[in-house]
């Protein structure tokens, strides 16, 4: 079973993503801020990370920068789930290793599942 780490401080969004990913057969672990997220990345070695950008303690950019410093962690694919879709932020996130991006205001759980499956190279059922 593939393990997904969700790093998100908005409870409603966190719960929505967690329920969707669990119902699709993924093991889900959660962090509510960037520091907790970094700890769980090291401890849990997830197969994929769903990462918010604006969070307490450490923002998503800081999390990605830390992940890039570690030879093992930097191989973990990251999908950004953020309120912003600004090109400058998207460009910076891609430089820091983000593989894909979803804007919360346009959030579609099916699209998220599709992106996750594509990145993890799983067939879409």
N, CA, C and O atoms as a GROMACS GRO file, in nm:
protein
  500
    1UNK      N    1   0.084  -0.119   0.000
    1UNK     CA    2   0.000   0.000   0.000
    1UNK      C    3   0.088   0.125   0.000
    1UNK      O    4   0.179   0.138   0.082
    2UNK      N    5   0.061   0.216  -0.092
    2UNK     CA    6   0.139   0.340  -0.102
    2UNK      C    7   0.100   0.433   0.013
    2UNK      O    8  -0.016   0.442   0.052
    3UNK      N    9   0.202   0.504   0.066
    3UNK     CA   10   0.181   0.594   0.178
    3UNK      C   11   0.190   0.739   0.131
    3UNK      O   12   0.286   0.779   0.065
    4UNK      N   13   0.087   0.817   0.167
    4UNK     CA   14   0.083   0.959   0.130
    4UNK      C   15   0.086   1.043   0.257
    4UNK      O   16   0.011   1.019   0.351
    5UNK      N   17   0.174   1.141   0.258
    5UNK     CA   18   0.181   1.238   0.366
    5UNK      C   19   0.111   1.365   0.322
    5UNK      O   20   0.146   1.424   0.219
    6UNK      N   21   0.012   1.407   0.399
    6UNK     CA   22  -0.057   1.534   0.372
    6UNK      C   23  -0.005   1.635   0.474
    6UNK      O   24  -0.016   1.613   0.595
    7UNK      N   25   0.050   1.746   0.425
    7UNK     CA   26   0.097   1.854   0.514
    7UNK      C   27   0.006   1.972   0.485
    7UNK      O   28   0.021   2.041   0.384
    8UNK      N   29  -0.089   1.996   0.575
    8UNK     CA   30  -0.196   2.094   0.553
    8UNK      C   31  -0.248   2.142   0.688
    8UNK      O   32  -0.274   2.062   0.777
    9UNK      N   33  -0.263   2.275   0.703
    9UNK     CA   34  -0.310   2.329   0.830
    9UNK      C   35  -0.460   2.359   0.834
    9UNK      O   36  -0.515   2.382   0.941
   10UNK      N   37  -0.527   2.360   0.720
   10UNK     CA   38  -0.672   2.383   0.716
   10UNK      C   39  -0.744   2.252   0.741
   10UNK      O   40  -0.738   2.160   0.659
   11UNK      N   41  -0.813   2.242   0.857
   11UNK     CA   42  -0.876   2.116   0.897
   11UNK      C   43  -0.974   2.062   0.793
   11UNK      O   44  -0.975   1.942   0.765
   12UNK      N   45  -1.056   2.149   0.735
   12UNK     CA   46  -1.158   2.104   0.639
   12UNK      C   47  -1.091   2.043   0.516
   12UNK      O   48  -1.130   1.935   0.471
   13UNK      N   49  -0.991   2.111   0.462
   13UNK     CA   50  -0.919   2.060   0.346
   13UNK      C   51  -0.843   1.932   0.381
   13UNK      O   52  -0.844   1.836   0.304
   14UNK      N   53  -0.779   1.931   0.496
   14UNK     CA   54  -0.705   1.813   0.542
   14UNK      C   55  -0.797   1.692   0.550
   14UNK      O   56  -0.763   1.584   0.501
   15UNK      N   57  -0.914   1.711   0.610
   15UNK     CA   58  -1.010   1.601   0.626
   15UNK      C   59  -1.061   1.552   0.491
   15UNK      O   60  -1.073   1.431   0.468
   16UNK      N   61  -1.090   1.645   0.401
   16UNK     CA   62  -1.139   1.610   0.267
   16UNK      C   63  -1.036   1.526   0.191
   16UNK      O   64  -1.070   1.423   0.134
   17UNK      N   65  -0.912   1.572   0.192
   17UNK     CA   66  -0.805   1.500   0.120
   17UNK      C   67  -0.780   1.364   0.186
   17UNK      O   68  -0.766   1.263   0.117
   18UNK      N   69  -0.774   1.363   0.319
   18UNK     CA   70  -0.749   1.237   0.391
   18UNK      C   71  -0.856   1.133   0.358
   18UNK      O   72  -0.824   1.017   0.328
   19UNK      N   73  -0.984   1.174   0.364
   19UNK     CA   74  -1.092   1.080   0.336
   19UNK      C   75  -1.086   1.028   0.192
   19UNK      O   76  -1.107   0.909   0.167
   20UNK      N   77  -1.058   1.117   0.097
   20UNK     CA   78  -1.052   1.077  -0.044
   20UNK      C   79  -0.936   0.980  -0.068
   20UNK      O   80  -0.954   0.877  -0.134
   21UNK      N   81  -0.820   1.011  -0.017
   21UNK     CA   82  -0.703   0.926  -0.039
   21UNK      C   83  -0.720   0.790   0.031
   21UNK      O   84  -0.680   0.687  -0.024
   22UNK      N   85  -0.777   0.790   0.150
   22UNK     CA   86  -0.803   0.665   0.223
   22UNK      C   87  -0.902   0.579   0.146
   22UNK      O   88  -0.883   0.458   0.134
   23UNK      N   89  -1.008   0.641   0.094
   23UNK     CA   90  -1.110   0.566   0.019
   23UNK      C   91  -1.053   0.508  -0.111
   23UNK      O   92  -1.107   0.412  -0.166
   24UNK      N   93  -0.944   0.567  -0.160
   24UNK     CA   94  -0.880   0.517  -0.283
   24UNK      C   95  -0.774   0.410  -0.252
   24UNK      O   96  -0.708   0.360  -0.343
   25UNK      N   97  -0.761   0.375  -0.125
   25UNK     CA   98  -0.672   0.265  -0.088
   25UNK      C   99  -0.531   0.304  -0.047
   25UNK      O  100  -0.443   0.218  -0.038
   26UNK      N  101  -0.508   0.432  -0.022
   26UNK     CA  102  -0.376   0.476   0.022
   26UNK      C  103  -0.368   0.479   0.174
   26UNK      O  104  -0.468   0.504   0.242
   27UNK      N  105  -0.248   0.454   0.227
   27UNK     CA  106  -0.223   0.477   0.368
   27UNK      C  107  -0.194   0.626   0.380
   27UNK      O  108  -0.113   0.680   0.304
   28UNK      N  109  -0.257   0.694   0.474
   28UNK     CA  110  -0.243   0.839   0.487
   28UNK      C  111  -0.188   0.876   0.624
   28UNK      O  112  -0.237   0.829   0.726
   29UNK      N  113  -0.086   0.961   0.623
   29UNK     CA  114  -0.038   1.022   0.746
   29UNK      C  115  -0.050   1.172   0.728
   29UNK      O  116  -0.040   1.223   0.617
   30UNK      N  117  -0.070   1.245   0.839
   30UNK     CA  118  -0.095   1.388   0.828
   30UNK      C  119  -0.005   1.469   0.921
   30UNK      O  120   0.036   1.424   1.028
   31UNK      N  121   0.024   1.591   0.875
   31UNK     CA  122   0.096   1.690   0.954
   31UNK      C  123   0.022   1.822   0.938
   31UNK      O  124  -0.026   1.854   0.829
   32UNK      N  125   0.013   1.899   1.046
   32UNK     CA  126  -0.062   2.024   1.042
   32UNK      C  127   0.027   2.148   1.032
   32UNK      O  128  -0.022   2.260   1.033
   33UNK      N  129   0.159   2.127   1.022
   33UNK     CA  130   0.251   2.238   0.998
   33UNK      C  131   0.378   2.182   0.935
   33UNK      O  132   0.400   2.061   0.932
   34UNK      N  133   0.462   2.272   0.886
   34UNK     CA  134   0.582   2.232   0.814
   34UNK      C  135   0.683   2.156   0.898
   34UNK      O  136   0.748   2.063   0.849
   35UNK      N  137   0.699   2.194   1.025
   35UNK     CA  138   0.796   2.125   1.111
   35UNK      C  139   0.754   1.980   1.134
   35UNK      O  140   0.836   1.889   1.124
   36UNK      N  141   0.625   1.960   1.165
   36UNK     CA  142   0.574   1.824   1.185
   36UNK      C  143   0.588   1.745   1.055
   36UNK      O  144   0.621   1.626   1.056
   37UNK      N  145   0.562   1.811   0.943
   37UNK     CA  146   0.574   1.747   0.813
   37UNK      C  147   0.715   1.696   0.788
   37UNK      O  148   0.733   1.583   0.743
   38UNK      N  149   0.815   1.778   0.816
   38UNK     CA  150   0.955   1.737   0.795
   38UNK      C  151   0.990   1.618   0.884
   38UNK      O  152   1.060   1.526   0.840
   39UNK      N  153   0.942   1.619   1.008
   39UNK     CA  154   0.968   1.507   1.098
   39UNK      C  155   0.907   1.378   1.041
   39UNK      O  156   0.971   1.273   1.043
   40UNK      N  157   0.782   1.388   0.992
   40UNK     CA  158   0.715   1.269   0.939
   40UNK      C  159   0.776   1.221   0.808
   40UNK      O  160   0.771   1.102   0.777
   41UNK      N  161   0.834   1.312   0.730
   41UNK     CA  162   0.903   1.272   0.607
   41UNK      C  163   1.022   1.182   0.644
   41UNK      O  164   1.043   1.077   0.582
   42UNK      N  165   1.098   1.224   0.745
   42UNK     CA  166   1.214   1.145   0.787
   42UNK      C  167   1.173   1.013   0.852
   42UNK      O  168   1.235   0.910   0.826
   43UNK      N  169   1.069   1.017   0.936
   43UNK     CA  170   1.025   0.897   1.008
   43UNK      C  171   0.946   0.801   0.920
   43UNK      O  172   0.966   0.680   0.926
   44UNK      N  173   0.856   0.856   0.838
   44UNK     CA  174   0.760   0.772   0.768
   44UNK      C  175   0.795   0.734   0.627
   44UNK      O  176   0.734   0.643   0.571
   45UNK      N  177   0.893   0.802   0.566
   45UNK     CA  178   0.930   0.779   0.426
   45UNK      C  179   0.807   0.757   0.336
   45UNK      O  180   0.788   0.648   0.283
   46UNK      N  181   0.725   0.861   0.320
   46UNK     CA  182   0.606   0.847   0.235
   46UNK      C  183   0.645   0.828   0.088
   46UNK      O  184   0.756   0.862   0.046
   47UNK      N  185   0.551   0.773   0.011
   47UNK     CA  186   0.572   0.755  -0.132
   47UNK      C  187   0.542   0.883  -0.209
   47UNK      O  188   0.588   0.902  -0.321
   48UNK      N  189   0.462   0.973  -0.147
   48UNK     CA  190   0.423   1.098  -0.211
   48UNK      C  191   0.382   1.196  -0.102
   48UNK      O  192   0.331   1.156   0.003
   49UNK      N  193   0.404   1.326  -0.128
   49UNK     CA  194   0.367   1.431  -0.032
   49UNK      C  195   0.270   1.527  -0.098
   49UNK      O  196   0.294   1.574  -0.210
   50UNK      N  197   0.158   1.556  -0.029
   50UNK     CA  198   0.065   1.661  -0.069
   50UNK      C  199   0.092   1.777   0.025
   50UNK      O  200   0.074   1.764   0.147
   51UNK      N  201   0.135   1.891  -0.029
   51UNK     CA  202   0.191   1.999   0.052
   51UNK      C  203   0.122   2.133   0.029
   51UNK      O  204   0.111   2.180  -0.084
   52UNK      N  205   0.076   2.192   0.138
   52UNK     CA  206   0.024   2.329   0.135
   52UNK      C  207   0.145   2.423   0.140
   52UNK      O  208   0.252   2.384   0.188
   53UNK      N  209   0.130   2.545   0.091
   53UNK     CA  210   0.242   2.641   0.094
   53UNK      C  211   0.237   2.732   0.216
   53UNK      O  212   0.340   2.758   0.278
   54UNK      N  213   0.118   2.780   0.251
   54UNK     CA  214   0.105   2.875   0.362
   54UNK      C  215   0.064   2.799   0.487
   54UNK      O  216  -0.051   2.757   0.500
   55UNK      N  217   0.159   2.782   0.579
   55UNK     CA  218   0.136   2.707   0.703
   55UNK      C  219   0.215   2.767   0.817
   55UNK      O  220   0.310   2.843   0.796
   56UNK      N  221   0.176   2.732   0.941
   56UNK     CA  222   0.253   2.778   1.056
   56UNK      C  223   0.388   2.706   1.067
   56UNK      O  224   0.408   2.600   1.008
   57UNK      N  225   0.477   2.766   1.141
   57UNK     CA  226   0.610   2.714   1.176
   57UNK      C  227   0.705   2.708   1.057
   57UNK      O  228   0.811   2.772   1.062
   58UNK      N  229   0.673   2.635   0.952
   58UNK     CA  230   0.754   2.633   0.829
   58UNK      C  231   0.657   2.628   0.713
   58UNK      O  232   0.566   2.545   0.710
   59UNK      N  233   0.677   2.717   0.615
   59UNK     CA  234   0.589   2.714   0.499
   59UNK      C  235   0.633   2.605   0.401
   59UNK      O  236   0.737   2.542   0.419
   60UNK      N  237   0.551   2.584   0.299
   60UNK     CA  238   0.578   2.478   0.203
   60UNK      C  239   0.710   2.494   0.130
   60UNK      O  240   0.776   2.395   0.100
   61UNK      N  241   0.748   2.618   0.100
   61UNK     CA  242   0.876   2.640   0.032
   61UNK      C  243   0.992   2.597   0.120
   61UNK      O  244   1.088   2.536   0.071
   62UNK      N  245   0.985   2.628   0.249
   62UNK     CA  246   1.090   2.587   0.344
   62UNK      C  247   1.096   2.435   0.355
   62UNK      O  248   1.205   2.377   0.362
   63UNK      N  249   0.979   2.371   0.357
   63UNK     CA  250   0.974   2.224   0.363
   63UNK      C  251   1.044   2.166   0.240
   63UNK      O  252   1.127   2.076   0.252
   64UNK      N  253   1.010   2.218   0.121
   64UNK     CA  254   1.071   2.166  -0.002
   64UNK      C  255   1.223   2.189  -0.003
   64UNK      O  256   1.298   2.102  -0.046
   65UNK      N  257   1.266   2.304   0.045
   65UNK     CA  258   1.410   2.334   0.048
   65UNK      C  259   1.482   2.233   0.139
   65UNK      O  260   1.590   2.186   0.105
   66UNK      N  261   1.423   2.201   0.254
   66UNK     CA  262   1.482   2.102   0.346
   66UNK      C  263   1.485   1.963   0.282
   66UNK      O  264   1.584   1.891   0.292
   67UNK      N  265   1.375   1.926   0.216
   67UNK     CA  266   1.364   1.795   0.152
   67UNK      C  267   1.473   1.780   0.046
   67UNK      O  268   1.531   1.672   0.032
   68UNK      N  269   1.501   1.887  -0.029
   68UNK     CA  270   1.601   1.881  -0.136
   68UNK      C  271   1.742   1.857  -0.084
   68UNK      O  272   1.829   1.812  -0.159
   69UNK      N  273   1.767   1.887   0.044
   69UNK     CA  274   1.901   1.868   0.102
   69UNK      C  275   1.929   1.722   0.136
   69UNK      O  276   2.044   1.685   0.157
   70UNK      N  277   1.824   1.639   0.142
   70UNK     CA  278   1.839   1.500   0.183
   70UNK      C  279   1.831   1.408   0.061
   70UNK      O  280   1.734   1.413  -0.015
   71UNK      N  281   1.932   1.325   0.042
   71UNK     CA  282   1.940   1.239  -0.077
   71UNK      C  283   1.822   1.143  -0.090
   71UNK      O  284   1.777   1.115  -0.202
   72UNK      N  285   1.770   1.093   0.022
   72UNK     CA  286   1.657   1.000   0.018
   72UNK      C  287   1.526   1.076  -0.001
   72UNK      O  288   1.447   1.043  -0.089
   73UNK      N  289   1.505   1.178   0.081
   73UNK     CA  290   1.379   1.253   0.078
   73UNK      C  291   1.355   1.324  -0.054
   73UNK      O  292   1.241   1.337  -0.098
   74UNK      N  293   1.462   1.372  -0.118
   74UNK     CA  294   1.441   1.452  -0.239
   74UNK      C  295   1.385   1.370  -0.356
   74UNK      O  296   1.344   1.427  -0.457
   75UNK      N  297   1.384   1.238  -0.343
   75UNK     CA  298   1.325   1.153  -0.446
   75UNK      C  299   1.174   1.138  -0.430
   75UNK      O  300   1.107   1.087  -0.519
   76UNK      N  301   1.120   1.183  -0.316
   76UNK     CA  302   0.976   1.170  -0.291
   76UNK      C  303   0.902   1.277  -0.372
   76UNK      O  304   0.930   1.396  -0.356
   77UNK      N  305   0.807   1.237  -0.458
   77UNK     CA  306   0.733   1.337  -0.535
   77UNK      C  307   0.643   1.422  -0.447
   77UNK      O  308   0.586   1.374  -0.349
   78UNK      N  309   0.633   1.551  -0.483
   78UNK     CA  310   0.550   1.646  -0.409
   78UNK      C  311   0.448   1.708  -0.503
   78UNK      O  312   0.480   1.752  -0.613
   79UNK      N  313   0.322   1.711  -0.457
   79UNK     CA  314   0.217   1.784  -0.525
   79UNK      C  315   0.175   1.898  -0.433
   79UNK      O  316   0.141   1.875  -0.317
   80UNK      N  317   0.178   2.020  -0.484
   80UNK     CA  318   0.137   2.137  -0.407
   80UNK      C  319  -0.016   2.148  -0.412
   80UNK      O  320  -0.077   2.136  -0.518
   81UNK      N  321  -0.076   2.171  -0.294
   81UNK     CA  322  -0.219   2.199  -0.285
   81UNK      C  323  -0.227   2.334  -0.213
   81UNK      O  324  -0.208   2.340  -0.091
   82UNK      N  325  -0.255   2.441  -0.288
   82UNK     CA  326  -0.244   2.575  -0.232
   82UNK      C  327  -0.359   2.665  -0.275
   82UNK      O  328  -0.427   2.638  -0.374
   83UNK      N  329  -0.378   2.773  -0.200
   83UNK     CA  330  -0.478   2.874  -0.237
   83UNK      C  331  -0.431   2.957  -0.356
   83UNK      O  332  -0.513   3.019  -0.425
   84UNK      N  333  -0.303   2.959  -0.379
   84UNK     CA  334  -0.247   3.045  -0.483
   84UNK      C  335  -0.207   2.965  -0.606
   84UNK      O  336  -0.159   2.852  -0.597
   85UNK      N  337  -0.228   3.026  -0.720
   85UNK     CA  338  -0.181   2.967  -0.844
   85UNK      C  339  -0.092   3.064  -0.918
   85UNK      O  340  -0.080   3.058  -1.041
   86UNK      N  341  -0.029   3.155  -0.843
   86UNK     CA  342   0.055   3.258  -0.904
   86UNK      C  343   0.174   3.196  -0.977
   86UNK      O  344   0.242   3.109  -0.922
   87UNK      N  345   0.199   3.240  -1.101
   87UNK     CA  346   0.310   3.183  -1.179
   87UNK      C  347   0.445   3.189  -1.107
   87UNK      O  348   0.524   3.096  -1.119
   88UNK      N  349   0.472   3.298  -1.033
   88UNK     CA  350   0.600   3.310  -0.964
   88UNK      C  351   0.613   3.203  -0.855
   88UNK      O  352   0.722   3.148  -0.835
   89UNK      N  353   0.503   3.173  -0.786
   89UNK     CA  354   0.507   3.069  -0.682
   89UNK      C  355   0.518   2.931  -0.746
   89UNK      O  356   0.591   2.845  -0.696
   90UNK      N  357   0.446   2.910  -0.854
   90UNK     CA  358   0.452   2.782  -0.924
   90UNK      C  359   0.594   2.756  -0.976
   90UNK      O  360   0.645   2.645  -0.964
   91UNK      N  361   0.655   2.858  -1.031
   91UNK     CA  362   0.792   2.846  -1.082
   91UNK      C  363   0.889   2.811  -0.968
   91UNK      O  364   0.973   2.723  -0.983
   92UNK      N  365   0.875   2.881  -0.855
   92UNK     CA  366   0.964   2.856  -0.741
   92UNK      C  367   0.943   2.713  -0.687
   92UNK      O  368   1.038   2.644  -0.653
   93UNK      N  369   0.816   2.671  -0.680
   93UNK     CA  370   0.785   2.536  -0.630
   93UNK      C  371   0.846   2.430  -0.721
   93UNK      O  372   0.900   2.330  -0.673
   94UNK      N  373   0.838   2.451  -0.852
   94UNK     CA  374   0.896   2.354  -0.946
   94UNK      C  375   1.048   2.350  -0.930
   94UNK      O  376   1.108   2.242  -0.938
   95UNK      N  377   1.110   2.464  -0.908
   95UNK     CA  378   1.255   2.468  -0.886
   95UNK      C  379   1.294   2.388  -0.762
   95UNK      O  380   1.401   2.328  -0.756
   96UNK      N  381   1.204   2.387  -0.663
   96UNK     CA  382   1.230   2.316  -0.538
   96UNK      C  383   1.183   2.170  -0.544
   96UNK      O  384   1.188   2.100  -0.442
   97UNK      N  385   1.139   2.125  -0.660
   97UNK     CA  386   1.110   1.984  -0.676
   97UNK      C  387   0.963   1.943  -0.684
   97UNK      O  388   0.934   1.824  -0.694
   98UNK      N  389   0.870   2.039  -0.679
   98UNK     CA  390   0.729   2.004  -0.690
   98UNK      C  391   0.700   1.944  -0.827
   98UNK      O  392   0.746   1.995  -0.929
   99UNK      N  393   0.625   1.835  -0.829
   99UNK     CA  394   0.593   1.767  -0.955
   99UNK      C  395   0.463   1.818  -1.018
   99UNK      O  396   0.446   1.814  -1.140
  100UNK      N  397   0.370   1.866  -0.933
  100UNK     CA  398   0.242   1.911  -0.984
  100UNK      C  399   0.181   2.010  -0.886
  100UNK      O  400   0.238   2.036  -0.780
  101UNK      N  401   0.063   2.065  -0.922
  101UNK     CA  402   0.004   2.175  -0.848
  101UNK      C  403  -0.148   2.169  -0.858
  101UNK      O  404  -0.202   2.142  -0.966
  102UNK      N  405  -0.217   2.192  -0.748
  102UNK     CA  406  -0.363   2.206  -0.746
  102UNK      C  407  -0.400   2.332  -0.668
  102UNK      O  408  -0.344   2.358  -0.562
  103UNK      N  409  -0.493   2.409  -0.721
  103UNK     CA  410  -0.540   2.530  -0.652
  103UNK      C  411  -0.665   2.492  -0.571
  103UNK      O  412  -0.759   2.434  -0.625
  104UNK      N  413  -0.665   2.526  -0.441
  104UNK     CA  414  -0.775   2.486  -0.352
  104UNK      C  415  -0.911   2.537  -0.398
  104UNK      O  416  -1.011   2.466  -0.384
  105UNK      N  417  -0.917   2.658  -0.452
  105UNK     CA  418  -1.047   2.713  -0.493
  105UNK      C  419  -1.106   2.636  -0.611
  105UNK      O  420  -1.226   2.643  -0.636
  106UNK      N  421  -1.022   2.563  -0.682
  106UNK     CA  422  -1.068   2.482  -0.796
  106UNK      C  423  -1.056   2.333  -0.764
  106UNK      O  424  -1.052   2.249  -0.854
  107UNK      N  425  -1.050   2.302  -0.635
  107UNK     CA  426  -1.019   2.166  -0.591
  107UNK      C  427  -1.123   2.065  -0.637
  107UNK      O  428  -1.243   2.082  -0.615
  108UNK      N  429  -1.076   1.960  -0.700
  108UNK     CA  430  -1.159   1.849  -0.745
  108UNK      C  431  -1.091   1.721  -0.696
  108UNK      O  432  -0.982   1.687  -0.743
  109UNK      N  433  -1.153   1.650  -0.601
  109UNK     CA  434  -1.090   1.529  -0.548
  109UNK      C  435  -1.052   1.427  -0.655
  109UNK      O  436  -0.951   1.358  -0.642
  110UNK      N  437  -1.132   1.416  -0.761
  110UNK     CA  438  -1.099   1.320  -0.868
  110UNK      C  439  -0.971   1.362  -0.940
  110UNK      O  440  -0.889   1.277  -0.976
  111UNK      N  441  -0.954   1.493  -0.961
  111UNK     CA  442  -0.832   1.541  -1.026
  111UNK      C  443  -0.710   1.511  -0.939
  111UNK      O  444  -0.605   1.473  -0.990
  112UNK      N  445  -0.725   1.528  -0.808
  112UNK     CA  446  -0.616   1.498  -0.716
  112UNK      C  447  -0.577   1.351  -0.725
  112UNK      O  448  -0.459   1.318  -0.735
  113UNK      N  449  -0.676   1.262  -0.722
  113UNK     CA  450  -0.649   1.119  -0.732
  113UNK      C  451  -0.578   1.086  -0.864
  113UNK      O  452  -0.484   1.007  -0.866
  114UNK      N  453  -0.624   1.148  -0.972
  114UNK     CA  454  -0.562   1.125  -1.103
  114UNK      C  455  -0.415   1.168  -1.102
  114UNK      O  456  -0.329   1.096  -1.152
  115UNK      N  457  -0.387   1.286  -1.046
  115UNK     CA  458  -0.249   1.335  -1.040
  115UNK      C  459  -0.162   1.243  -0.955
  115UNK      O  460  -0.049   1.210  -0.992
  116UNK      N  461  -0.216   1.200  -0.840
  116UNK     CA  462  -0.141   1.110  -0.751
  116UNK      C  463  -0.111   0.980  -0.824
  116UNK      O  464   0.003   0.932  -0.822
  117UNK      N  465  -0.211   0.922  -0.887
  117UNK     CA  466  -0.191   0.794  -0.958
  117UNK      C  467  -0.092   0.809  -1.072
  117UNK      O  468  -0.008   0.720  -1.094
  118UNK      N  469  -0.100   0.919  -1.146
  118UNK     CA  470  -0.006   0.940  -1.256
  118UNK      C  471   0.137   0.946  -1.205
  118UNK      O  472   0.227   0.885  -1.263
  119UNK      N  473   0.157   1.018  -1.098
  119UNK     CA  474   0.293   1.032  -1.042
  119UNK      C  475   0.343   0.900  -0.984
  119UNK      O  476   0.460   0.866  -1.000
  120UNK      N  477   0.255   0.827  -0.919
  120UNK     CA  478   0.295   0.699  -0.860
  120UNK      C  479   0.289   0.586  -0.964
  120UNK      O  480   0.314   0.470  -0.930
  121UNK      N  481   0.256   0.620  -1.089
  121UNK     CA  482   0.250   0.524  -1.201
  121UNK      C  483   0.156   0.407  -1.175
  121UNK      O  484   0.187   0.292  -1.205
  122UNK      N  485   0.041   0.440  -1.118
  122UNK     CA  486  -0.059   0.337  -1.095
  122UNK      C  487  -0.167   0.348  -1.201
  122UNK      O  488  -0.201   0.459  -1.243
  123UNK      N  489  -0.222   0.237  -1.245
  123UNK     CA  490  -0.330   0.245  -1.343
  123UNK      C  491  -0.455   0.306  -1.281
  123UNK      O  492  -0.486   0.282  -1.164
  124UNK      N  493  -0.527   0.384  -1.360
  124UNK     CA  494  -0.652   0.446  -1.314
  124UNK      C  495  -0.764   0.344  -1.334
  124UNK      O  496  -0.784   0.294  -1.445
  125UNK      N  497  -0.835   0.314  -1.225
  125UNK     CA  498  -0.941   0.213  -1.234
  125UNK      C  499  -1.072   0.277  -1.276
  125UNK      O  500  -1.172   0.207  -1.289
   0.00000   0.00000   0.00000
